[in-house]
Amino acid sequence: MDKKSIYILKKLCEEDFVSGENLAKELEISRMAVNKRIKSLQEMGFAIASYKKKGYQLVDKDIIRVWEIEDFISKSELFKDFLYFPQIDSTNNYVKENQESLKSATVVYAERQNAGRGRLGRSWTDLEKGVKMSIFLRLEVIDIEKVVPLTLFTGLIVNRVLRKYTVQSFIKWSNDILLNGKKVCGILTELSGEIEGRGNVIIGIGLNVNAASLPDELLEIATTLRKEMGMDFDRTKIIIEILKEFENELENFKKYGFPHFRDEYKSYCINLGKEIIINGEKKVFCKDIGQNGELICVQDSREIKIQTGEVTIRW
């Protein structure tokens, strides 16, 4: 999407009707060029209607306002670039395939993903009108003890933002955010590079926001902000808030690691004080979160630490 197309989209978002003639004058291009860009925006999925004597109208204004995010990026001391795609296979995949050419602290966003993945390679169901993005960080030195709990740090950041909107969300170790007992957000952190040395970190965030409905197979396990809160949310503002909070706290994470955030994480972690099942078979009692984000559990009167694995909570 070039700057002229973004300008057209911005005008359509801000006004009820926009004249093609006025757009041509303001952009100093022909009416035909305006029509071409309108068609391109329609092909990207934007619901733009045309009316005689009125002009163009953006029928559905629940869109990602790229210009606002780009404005935030331009003022950010951390983030360097924002890439918007109407549809790709996966934002994490895109970063992995293009990481050599991407600037560190690039944000990749896709309105729809057709091959999104969760942890352990599981398929991820793409819902409309969500937030699906990846944060790419190139690190000079990888401290594995800080990279591993980066997922927990990101989950805490997203949870903070949701709670600013009075959403009573909680964190399920290690990569899910729950609302009323159902998954509303998943986070997938992937490491590419040497364990001791330079490397790249890709943090994928998938948040269910304004989808009107969910597939039947997800009704018992997943939800959306709109479904639980009974209102639509401004997805652009949520994205900016997440990036802003992430930037504000990243230096603390780099300097102090997970222990700096441990108490806050524990206050929202629903695993604590419950019997949990690890990888579908090992039953343990979760009593604490360790200094590096590991679960400290008790099994047969013996304390054990869980650093990875699929966790199910026995309510």
C-alpha positions as CSV (number, residue, x, y, z in Angstrom):
1,M,0.0,0.0,0.0
2,D,1.7,3.2,-1.2
3,K,1.4,6.6,0.4
4,K,-1.3,7.8,-2.0
5,S,-3.5,4.7,-1.3
6,I,-3.0,5.3,2.5
7,Y,-4.1,8.9,2.0
8,I,-7.2,7.8,0.2
9,L,-8.0,5.2,2.9
10,K,-7.4,7.9,5.6
11,K,-9.9,10.3,3.9
12,L,-12.5,7.5,3.6
13,C,-12.1,6.7,7.2
14,E,-12.5,10.3,8.4
15,E,-15.3,11.4,6.1
16,D,-18.7,9.9,5.2
17,F,-18.3,10.4,1.5
18,V,-15.2,11.4,-0.5
19,S,-15.3,12.8,-4.0
20,G,-13.1,11.1,-6.6
21,E,-12.5,14.5,-8.2
22,N,-11.3,16.0,-4.9
23,L,-9.0,13.1,-4.3
24,A,-7.5,13.5,-7.8
25,K,-6.9,17.2,-7.1
26,E,-5.4,16.7,-3.7
27,L,-3.1,13.9,-4.8
28,E,-2.3,15.6,-8.2
29,I,-3.2,12.4,-10.1
30,S,-5.9,11.6,-12.7
31,R,-9.4,10.3,-11.8
32,M,-8.4,7.1,-13.5
33,A,-5.5,6.7,-11.1
34,V,-7.8,7.3,-8.2
35,N,-10.2,4.6,-9.5
36,K,-7.3,2.3,-9.9
37,R,-6.3,2.8,-6.3
38,I,-9.8,2.4,-5.1
39,K,-10.1,-1.0,-6.9
40,S,-6.8,-2.0,-5.4
41,L,-8.0,-1.2,-1.9
42,Q,-11.2,-3.1,-2.6
43,E,-9.2,-6.1,-3.7
44,M,-7.2,-5.9,-0.4
45,G,-10.5,-6.4,1.5
46,F,-11.6,-2.8,2.3
47,A,-15.4,-2.4,1.9
48,I,-15.6,0.7,-0.3
49,A,-18.8,1.6,-2.1
50,S,-19.3,4.1,-4.9
51,Y,-22.3,6.4,-5.3
52,K,-23.2,8.8,-8.1
53,K,-23.0,12.5,-7.0
54,K,-21.7,11.4,-3.6
55,G,-18.4,9.7,-4.2
56,Y,-16.8,6.9,-2.4
57,Q,-17.7,5.6,1.0
58,L,-15.9,3.2,3.4
59,V,-18.8,1.0,4.5
60,D,-16.9,-0.8,7.2
61,K,-14.6,1.4,9.2
62,D,-13.3,-1.3,11.5
63,I,-10.0,-1.3,9.8
64,I,-6.3,-1.0,10.8
65,R,-5.5,2.7,10.5
66,V,-2.0,2.2,9.0
67,W,-1.2,5.9,9.1
68,E,-1.7,6.1,12.9
69,I,0.6,3.1,13.5
70,E,3.2,4.5,11.1
71,D,3.1,7.8,13.0
72,F,3.7,6.0,16.3
73,I,6.6,4.1,14.7
74,S,8.2,7.3,13.4
75,K,8.3,8.7,17.0
76,S,9.4,5.4,18.6
77,E,12.9,4.9,19.9
78,L,12.6,1.2,19.5
79,F,10.4,0.3,16.5
80,K,11.7,1.0,13.0
81,D,9.1,-0.2,10.5
82,F,5.5,-1.4,10.1
83,L,4.5,-3.8,7.3
84,Y,0.8,-4.3,6.6
85,F,-0.5,-7.2,4.6
86,P,-4.2,-7.9,3.8
87,Q,-3.4,-11.6,3.8
88,I,-0.4,-13.8,4.1
89,D,0.3,-17.4,5.4
90,S,1.7,-16.3,8.7
91,T,3.4,-13.2,10.1
92,N,6.0,-15.3,11.9
93,N,6.7,-17.2,8.7
94,Y,7.1,-13.9,6.8
95,V,9.6,-12.7,9.3
96,K,11.6,-16.0,9.2
97,E,11.7,-15.9,5.4
98,N,12.7,-12.3,5.2
99,Q,14.7,-11.7,8.4
100,E,18.0,-11.0,6.6
101,S,16.5,-7.9,4.9
102,L,14.2,-6.7,7.8
103,K,15.2,-4.0,10.2
104,S,15.4,-5.0,13.8
105,A,12.2,-4.0,15.6
106,T,10.0,-4.3,12.6
107,V,6.3,-5.1,13.2
108,V,4.6,-7.3,10.6
109,Y,0.8,-7.2,10.6
110,A,-1.7,-9.3,8.6
111,E,-5.5,-8.8,8.5
112,R,-5.9,-12.4,7.7
113,Q,-3.6,-15.4,8.0
114,N,-4.2,-18.7,6.2
115,A,-1.5,-20.8,7.8
116,G,-1.1,-19.4,11.3
117,R,0.4,-21.7,13.9
118,G,0.3,-22.1,17.7
119,R,2.7,-23.8,20.0
120,L,3.9,-27.3,19.1
121,G,3.1,-26.7,15.5
122,R,-0.6,-26.7,16.0
123,S,-2.9,-25.1,13.4
124,W,-4.3,-21.8,14.5
125,T,-7.9,-20.7,13.5
126,D,-7.9,-17.3,11.9
127,L,-10.8,-15.1,13.0
128,E,-11.8,-11.9,11.2
129,K,-11.2,-8.5,12.8
130,G,-8.5,-9.6,15.2
131,V,-5.0,-8.5,15.9
132,K,-2.4,-10.7,14.2
133,M,1.2,-9.4,14.3
134,S,4.8,-10.3,14.8
135,I,7.5,-8.3,16.4
136,F,11.0,-9.0,15.0
137,L,14.1,-8.2,17.2
138,R,17.7,-8.7,16.1
139,L,19.9,-9.2,19.2
140,E,23.7,-8.9,19.3
141,V,23.9,-11.2,22.3
142,I,21.3,-13.8,23.2
143,D,21.0,-14.6,26.9
144,I,18.9,-17.7,26.7
145,E,17.7,-17.3,30.3
146,K,16.0,-14.0,29.2
147,V,14.9,-15.1,25.8
148,V,13.0,-18.1,27.1
149,P,10.6,-16.1,29.3
150,L,10.1,-13.5,26.6
151,T,6.8,-15.1,25.9
152,L,5.8,-14.6,29.5
153,F,6.9,-10.9,29.3
154,T,4.8,-10.4,26.2
155,G,1.8,-12.0,27.7
156,L,2.1,-9.7,30.7
157,I,2.3,-6.7,28.4
158,V,-0.8,-7.7,26.4
159,N,-2.7,-8.5,29.7
160,R,-1.8,-5.0,31.0
161,V,-3.2,-3.4,27.9
162,L,-6.5,-5.4,28.0
163,R,-7.0,-4.5,31.7
164,K,-6.6,-0.8,30.8
165,Y,-9.9,-1.4,28.8
166,T,-11.4,-3.0,32.0
167,V,-11.1,-6.5,30.5
168,Q,-10.8,-8.9,33.4
169,S,-8.3,-11.1,31.6
170,F,-5.8,-13.6,33.2
171,I,-2.6,-15.3,32.0
172,K,-2.4,-19.1,31.5
173,W,1.2,-20.2,31.6
174,S,3.0,-19.9,29.3
175,N,1.5,-18.4,26.2
176,D,-2.3,-17.9,26.6
177,I,-4.5,-15.1,27.9
178,L,-7.9,-16.1,29.1
179,L,-11.1,-14.2,29.5
180,N,-13.9,-15.8,31.4
181,G,-12.0,-19.1,31.2
182,K,-11.7,-19.1,27.5
183,K,-8.7,-18.3,25.3
184,V,-8.7,-14.8,23.8
185,C,-5.0,-14.4,22.9
186,G,-2.1,-16.7,22.1
187,I,1.6,-15.8,21.9
188,L,4.3,-17.7,20.0
189,T,7.9,-16.8,20.5
190,E,10.5,-18.3,18.1
191,L,14.3,-18.0,18.2
192,S,16.4,-18.0,15.1
193,G,20.1,-18.0,15.4
194,E,22.9,-19.1,17.8
195,I,22.2,-19.8,21.4
196,E,25.4,-18.1,22.4
197,G,25.8,-15.2,20.1
198,R,23.8,-13.2,17.6
199,G,20.3,-14.2,16.8
200,N,16.8,-13.1,16.0
201,V,13.7,-13.3,18.0
202,I,10.2,-13.4,16.5
203,I,7.2,-12.8,18.8
204,G,3.8,-13.6,17.3
205,I,0.7,-12.2,18.9
206,G,-2.8,-13.4,17.9
207,L,-5.7,-11.6,19.7
208,N,-9.4,-12.2,19.1
209,V,-11.1,-8.8,19.1
210,N,-14.2,-8.0,17.1
211,A,-15.1,-11.3,15.3
212,A,-18.9,-11.6,15.0
213,S,-18.9,-15.3,15.5
214,L,-16.7,-18.3,16.2
215,P,-16.6,-21.8,14.6
216,D,-18.6,-24.4,16.6
217,E,-15.5,-26.3,17.5
218,L,-14.1,-23.3,19.3
219,L,-17.1,-22.2,21.3
220,E,-16.1,-24.1,24.4
221,I,-12.4,-23.1,24.4
222,A,-12.0,-19.7,22.8
223,T,-13.7,-16.3,22.8
224,T,-13.4,-12.7,21.6
225,L,-13.3,-9.4,23.3
226,R,-16.5,-8.4,21.6
227,K,-18.4,-11.5,22.6
228,E,-17.4,-11.2,26.3
229,M,-17.6,-7.4,26.7
230,G,-20.6,-6.7,24.4
231,M,-18.9,-4.0,22.5
232,D,-16.5,-3.3,19.6
233,F,-12.9,-2.4,20.3
234,D,-10.6,0.0,18.4
235,R,-8.0,-2.5,17.1
236,T,-5.6,0.2,16.0
237,K,-5.5,1.7,19.4
238,I,-4.9,-1.8,20.9
239,I,-2.0,-2.4,18.6
240,I,-0.4,1.0,19.5
241,E,-0.9,0.4,23.2
242,I,0.7,-3.0,23.0
243,L,3.7,-1.7,21.1
244,K,4.0,1.3,23.4
245,E,3.9,-0.8,26.6
246,F,6.3,-3.3,25.1
247,E,8.8,-0.5,24.3
248,N,8.4,1.1,27.7
249,E,9.3,-2.2,29.5
250,L,11.8,-3.9,27.2
251,E,14.8,-2.2,28.6
252,N,13.8,-3.4,32.1
253,F,13.4,-6.9,30.7
254,K,16.8,-6.8,29.0
255,K,18.5,-5.5,32.2
256,Y,16.7,-7.4,34.9
257,G,15.1,-10.3,33.1
258,F,11.8,-12.0,34.2
259,P,12.4,-11.5,38.0
260,H,11.6,-7.8,37.5
261,F,8.0,-8.8,36.4
262,R,7.6,-11.9,38.4
263,D,5.2,-10.6,41.1
264,E,2.9,-9.0,38.6
265,Y,2.9,-12.1,36.5
266,K,2.0,-14.2,39.5
267,S,-0.9,-12.0,40.4
268,Y,-2.6,-12.8,37.1
269,C,-1.4,-16.3,36.5
270,I,-4.3,-18.7,36.9
271,N,-2.1,-21.8,37.2
272,L,-1.0,-21.0,40.7
273,G,-2.7,-23.0,43.5
274,K,-4.2,-25.5,41.1
275,E,-3.6,-29.1,40.0
276,I,-2.4,-29.1,36.5
277,I,-1.7,-31.7,33.9
278,I,1.6,-31.6,31.9
279,N,1.6,-32.9,28.3
280,G,-1.7,-34.7,29.0
281,E,-0.3,-37.2,31.5
282,K,1.7,-35.8,34.5
283,K,-0.5,-34.5,37.3
284,V,1.2,-32.0,39.6
285,F,0.2,-29.2,42.0
286,C,1.4,-25.7,40.8
287,K,2.6,-23.7,43.8
288,D,4.9,-21.0,42.4
289,I,6.6,-19.3,39.4
290,G,10.4,-19.4,39.4
291,Q,12.9,-16.6,38.8
292,N,13.1,-17.5,35.1
293,G,9.4,-18.1,34.6
294,E,9.3,-21.8,35.2
295,L,6.5,-23.5,37.0
296,I,7.4,-24.8,40.5
297,C,5.2,-27.8,41.2
298,V,4.8,-30.6,43.7
299,Q,4.4,-34.2,42.7
300,D,4.3,-37.0,45.3
301,S,5.7,-34.6,47.9
302,R,8.7,-33.8,45.6
303,E,9.3,-30.4,44.2
304,I,9.8,-30.2,40.4
305,K,10.3,-27.5,37.9
306,I,8.4,-27.3,34.6
307,Q,10.2,-25.1,31.9
308,T,8.3,-26.3,28.8
309,G,5.3,-28.3,28.0
310,E,1.6,-28.2,27.3
311,V,-0.4,-27.4,30.5
312,T,-4.0,-28.2,31.3
313,I,-5.7,-26.8,34.4
314,R,-7.9,-29.0,36.5
315,W,-10.6,-26.6,37.8
